[in-house]
């Protein structure tokens, strides 16, 4: 078996089990493995794949499939997708019954409340990582900041913010 496919399977199955609180929580480690450890692509390319995955319809973790395809073609796409979504799905199925059985227990509510800030921190770390990899100029940081504030404080659809940022970037403003 191809060593690259084995590496992809190992990395993404581990990430699958670490994706606590949503798929975006594993982006920093995914980027570190793909860019820094294995050198399969530069950080800007990873960031571009992430943007493409977020803009496309479908699951927000389409980045996994795109990374696999970029690294090892169709086989890589299949391996990363199964490795990322398989283990966590099996664990979810196994734990779901027990979690539902203990729905009235006080420790469950405490655990859920305690995991909210952990998840928020992991998602924030992912946002900073993607912004650092894709924003080389001050204007890009400003656009990212404005879009983040608008997304958080208004009901503007994220695709409109993405389109506006893209148009500003196409003008070459600030470069």
C-alpha positions as CSV (number, residue, x, y, z in Angstrom):
1,X,0.0,0.0,0.0
2,X,1.2,3.5,-0.8
3,X,2.9,5.2,2.2
4,X,1.1,8.5,1.5
5,X,-2.3,6.8,1.7
6,X,-1.3,5.1,5.0
7,X,-0.2,8.5,6.4
8,X,-3.4,10.1,5.3
9,X,-5.4,7.3,6.9
10,X,-3.5,7.6,10.2
11,X,-3.7,11.4,10.4
12,X,-7.4,11.7,9.5
13,X,-8.5,8.8,11.7
14,X,-6.8,10.5,14.6
15,X,-8.3,13.8,13.8
16,X,-11.7,12.2,13.5
17,X,-11.5,11.2,17.2
18,X,-10.2,14.6,18.2
19,X,-12.9,16.6,16.4
20,X,-14.8,17.3,19.6
21,X,-17.3,20.2,19.2
22,X,-17.3,20.1,15.4
23,X,-15.0,19.6,12.5
24,X,-13.5,23.1,12.6
25,X,-11.9,22.4,15.9
26,X,-9.3,20.1,14.3
27,X,-8.2,22.6,11.6
28,X,-5.1,23.8,13.4
29,X,-3.8,20.2,13.7
30,X,-4.9,19.3,10.2
31,X,-3.0,22.3,8.8
32,X,0.0,21.5,10.9
33,X,0.1,17.9,9.7
34,X,-0.6,18.7,6.0
35,X,1.6,21.9,5.7
36,X,4.3,21.7,8.4
37,X,4.9,18.0,9.1
38,X,4.3,16.4,5.7
39,X,4.8,19.4,3.4
40,X,2.0,18.3,1.1
41,X,1.1,21.9,0.3
42,X,1.9,25.4,1.4
43,X,-0.2,27.2,4.0
44,X,-1.8,29.5,1.4
45,X,-3.0,26.6,-0.6
46,X,-4.5,24.9,2.5
47,X,-6.2,28.2,3.2
48,X,-7.5,28.3,-0.3
49,X,-8.9,24.8,-0.1
50,X,-10.6,25.6,3.2
51,X,-12.2,28.7,1.6
52,X,-13.4,26.6,-1.4
53,X,-14.8,23.9,1.0
54,X,-16.7,26.5,3.0
55,X,-18.1,28.2,-0.1
56,X,-19.3,24.9,-1.6
57,X,-22.6,23.4,-0.7
58,X,-22.4,20.3,1.5
59,X,-20.7,19.5,4.7
60,X,-18.4,22.1,6.2
61,X,-15.6,19.5,6.5
62,X,-15.3,19.1,2.7
63,X,-11.7,20.4,3.3
64,X,-10.9,16.8,4.3
65,X,-11.9,15.4,0.9
66,X,-10.1,18.3,-0.9
67,X,-6.9,17.7,1.0
68,X,-7.0,14.0,0.2
69,X,-7.7,14.6,-3.5
70,X,-4.8,17.2,-3.7
71,X,-2.3,14.9,-2.0
72,X,-3.2,11.5,-3.6
73,X,-5.9,11.9,-6.2
74,X,-9.1,9.8,-6.1
75,X,-7.6,7.3,-3.7
76,X,-6.5,10.0,-1.3
77,X,-10.0,11.5,-1.4
78,X,-11.6,8.2,-0.5
79,X,-9.0,7.4,2.2
80,X,-9.3,10.8,3.9
81,X,-13.1,10.9,3.8
82,X,-13.5,7.4,5.3
83,X,-10.7,8.0,7.9
84,X,-12.2,11.3,9.0
85,X,-15.9,10.4,9.1
86,X,-15.7,6.7,9.9
87,X,-14.2,6.5,13.4
88,X,-16.1,9.5,14.8
89,X,-19.4,8.1,13.4
90,X,-18.8,4.7,15.1
91,X,-18.0,6.4,18.4
92,X,-21.1,8.6,18.2
93,X,-23.3,5.6,17.5
94,X,-21.8,3.7,20.5
95,X,-22.1,6.6,22.9
96,X,-25.5,8.0,21.8
97,X,-27.5,5.5,23.7
98,X,-25.7,6.0,27.0
99,X,-25.7,9.8,26.6
100,X,-29.5,9.7,26.1
101,X,-29.9,7.4,29.0
102,X,-28.3,9.9,31.3
103,X,-30.1,13.0,30.0
104,X,-31.5,13.9,33.4
105,X,-28.3,13.5,35.4
106,X,-26.8,16.8,36.7
107,X,-23.2,15.8,35.7
108,X,-24.3,15.6,32.0
109,X,-25.6,19.2,32.1
110,X,-22.4,20.4,33.8
111,X,-20.2,18.6,31.3
112,X,-22.2,20.1,28.4
113,X,-21.8,23.7,29.9
114,X,-18.1,23.1,30.5
115,X,-17.5,22.0,26.9
116,X,-18.9,25.2,25.4
117,X,-15.9,27.4,26.1
118,X,-13.5,24.6,25.1
119,X,-15.2,24.3,21.8
120,X,-15.4,28.1,21.3
121,X,-11.6,28.3,22.0
122,X,-10.8,25.5,19.5
123,X,-13.0,27.2,16.8
124,X,-11.3,30.6,17.5
125,X,-7.9,28.9,17.2
126,X,-8.9,27.5,13.8
127,X,-10.1,31.0,12.6
128,X,-6.8,32.6,13.6
129,X,-4.8,29.8,11.9
130,X,-6.7,30.2,8.6
131,X,-6.5,34.0,8.8
132,X,-2.7,33.9,9.3
133,X,-2.2,31.5,6.4
134,X,-4.3,33.5,4.0
135,X,-3.9,37.1,5.0
136,X,-0.4,38.3,4.1
137,X,-1.2,42.0,3.9
138,X,-2.7,44.4,6.4
139,X,-5.8,45.0,4.2
140,X,-6.5,41.3,4.2
141,X,-6.4,41.3,8.0
142,X,-8.8,44.3,8.0
143,X,-11.2,42.6,5.7
144,X,-11.1,39.5,7.8
145,X,-11.8,41.4,11.0
146,X,-14.6,43.4,9.5
147,X,-16.2,40.3,8.0
148,X,-15.9,38.5,11.4
149,X,-17.6,41.4,13.2
150,X,-20.3,41.6,10.6
151,X,-20.9,37.9,10.7
152,X,-21.1,37.9,14.5
153,X,-23.2,41.0,14.9
154,X,-25.6,41.0,11.9
155,X,-27.6,38.5,10.0
156,X,-25.7,39.1,6.7
157,X,-25.3,35.7,5.0
158,X,-21.6,34.6,5.1
159,X,-21.6,34.2,1.3
160,X,-22.3,37.9,0.8
161,X,-19.3,38.7,3.1
162,X,-17.2,36.2,1.1
163,X,-18.2,37.9,-2.1
164,X,-17.5,41.4,-0.8
165,X,-14.1,40.3,0.4
166,X,-13.3,38.6,-2.9
167,X,-14.3,41.7,-4.8
168,X,-12.0,43.9,-2.7
169,X,-9.2,41.4,-3.1
170,X,-9.7,41.4,-6.9
171,X,-9.3,45.2,-7.0
172,X,-5.8,44.8,-5.6
173,X,-6.6,47.4,-3.0
174,X,-3.9,47.6,-0.3
175,X,-1.3,45.6,-2.1
